[in-house]
Amino acid sequence: VATILNAKGKATDVSNIKMISNNWSDKYIKYAMNDGLITEKIVYKKSDVSGDLKALKDKGVFIRDIPITREEVATLIYRAFNLSSTSNDTTKKPVDFLDRALIDSNRLTHVDAVSKEGIMIGDESGMFNPQASLTRAEFAQILKNCEDKLLGDLRLTKRSGFIDTVNGSGFELTDDNGNTIEVNCAGRDIPVIRNNTLSGISSLRAS
């Protein structure tokens, strides 16, 4: 939940939420509840509850310290990017997963939508594995697959090209269409990966 909200540029809005809780994640969860990203309304730790965890979750309990499942991630992505309003492209088809029958019926629309958009396409054997948890690397790839939607939400445009000049405040590049674009960093540094090393704007070089 926190990663999606941060990716969507909501970190400042989240930090402004007034809460008594000292748990860092609770502000994110509260924001997500208010924003409709999640439908649960009560937050617990796993140690605070007993019995059938799924039944509790179905009743509106958010249990912050249990692994999220792949089908739950599909629901978060579906809601975060309002995929229901962008799923009318008839050229895109959802993946017909071999384990489709194992997907929660309440989340099937969400899984279909994220697979249709190429955000979550399952494994090499054609399985979605709805109840499996996922690694940070897998979730990073999911967000990478959401890149165009994230940029749209942030009102950013993706450009690629070759760097022509670099100065103290930014750089100029020639894009794929031959246009010269000036990027002014306004005194802020930017992350640059060069030769597999993370650094800043000082490591940029003209092509």
N, C-alpha and C positions, 0 to 999 in steps of 0.2 A: 504493500500500500504506500509506504513512504517513498520507495523508489519511483513509482509511477507519478506520484504527486510532485516530487522533485523534478522529474523529467519534464513535466508539464509546466514548470515554472511557478509552482504554488508554494515554494518554501517560505517566502515572506508572509503570505496570507496565513499559512499554518502557524508561524511563529507568533502571530498576533492573537491567537486564540487564548482566552483566559481559562486556565485550569489549575486545580489544586494538586493534581497528580504530579509526582516527580518522575514518572516513567517517560522517557524521551518519546516513545512511540504513540502515547495516548493522544497527543495533539493531532498527529496525522490521522489516527483512527477517528477522532471526533470530527475532523474536517471532512474525512471521507464519508462519514455518516450524514453530515449536513448536506454534502454535495451529491448524495445518491450513489456514490461509487460503491458503497457497501450498504446492505439493508439492515444489518444487525444494529441493535440499539443499546446493548449491554456489553461491557468489556470485563473479561475475567482472565486470570492466569489458569493454566491447566491444574495447578495444585489447589485452586479454589473450588473446583467442581469435581463431581463424581458421576458415574453412570455413563450412559450412551452419549458420547460427544457429538455425534451427528444429530441426534435428537435435540440436544441443547442448541446447536447451531441453527437448526430448522426453526427453533422457537425465538431466534433473534439474539443469541449470545455469540459475541465475537471472542474467541479464545486466542490471545495474542501470541502464545508461545508453542503452538503446534505447527508442524510443517504445512505449508499451503500445497494444495493439489493442483495438477495441471488443469483440470476442469474449472477450478476456482480462479486460476489465473486467466483462463479464457473469459470468464465472466467479468473480471476486473477490466481487461482490455476492451471488451465489448462495451462496457459502460463508459470507460474513460474516453473513448474515441467515438462514442455514439454511432456504433457500426450499423445499427438498425436503419439509419437514414442514408447510409452510403452503400447499401447492399443490393441495389437494383440493377447493377451491371450484369447483363445476361451473358457476357463473355467470360465471366468468372463463375466457377463451379466449386462448391464445397467438396472437400476430400471425403470419399466414402470409406471411412476407417473400418478395418476388419473387426475392431472391438466396439463398434458403434453402440451395440446393445448394452454395453457396460456404462455408458455415459448417462449421468443423472438426467432424467427427462426434463427437469427444470433448466438445465444448462445446455441442452442439445442445440438450441437456436444460437447460443453464444459460441459454442464450439464450431458450428457450421460457418458462422460469420467470420471468425478469426482464420479458419482454414481457407475460406473463400478469398480472403484478402492476402493469403500467403504469410500470415503472421505466425501461425502455429500449424505445421503440416505433418506432425507425427514423426515416427522413426522410419528406418529403411525398410522395415517389414510391413508397413502399412498400418501400424497400431498407433492410437492416440495415447493410450495408457492414462486414462482419466484420473485414476486415484493415486498415481505415482507423484512423488514430490519432484522438485527439479533443482538443479545446481545453480549457483550464481552465474556461471558461464552460460547456461541455457537461458536464464532469464535475460541476461545481457543481450543474447542473440534475438530474443523476442522483441526487446525494446529497439534493437537495431532494425528489425523488420518493420517497426512502427515509425521509422525515421521521417518519412514524408508527412505522416499525420501529426507527429510532434512538431515539425517545423511549421506546418500550417497553423496549429494551435498557437504557436509562439510568434506568428506573423513573420517568419524568417524564410528566406529563399536560399536554397542550396546552389552554390556556384562552384565550378571547378575550372582550373586553368593553370597557367605557368606564371610564376612570380617574376616580375620584371625588375622592380626596385624595392629596396627595404630602407626605411629610415626610422628615426626614433619613435615616431608616433603611429606608424603603420606600414602599409606596403601597397604596391600596385600589382595587379595581375592582368594577364590577357586571358579571357575566358575561351571556351571552346568555339565560340562564334567570332572570335577576333576582336571583341570589345575590350577596351581598357577599363578596369574597375579599380577604384581607389578604396582601400579599406583603412579607415581611421580607427585606431584602437583607443583613442581619447585618453591616452595616458595609462591605460590598463594593459597588463600583460595578457597573453593568450597561451594556452597549452600547445606546444609543438613537439611532435615525436620525430626525431631525426636519428637515423641509424639505431633504431630501437631504444633510444634514450629520450625520456621525457624532459623537456626544458621549456624555455619561453621564446618570446619573439626575437630575442638576440641571436637565436640559432637559425633563423630563417636565412636563406640564401637565394639570390636571383638565379633563375634557371640558366 
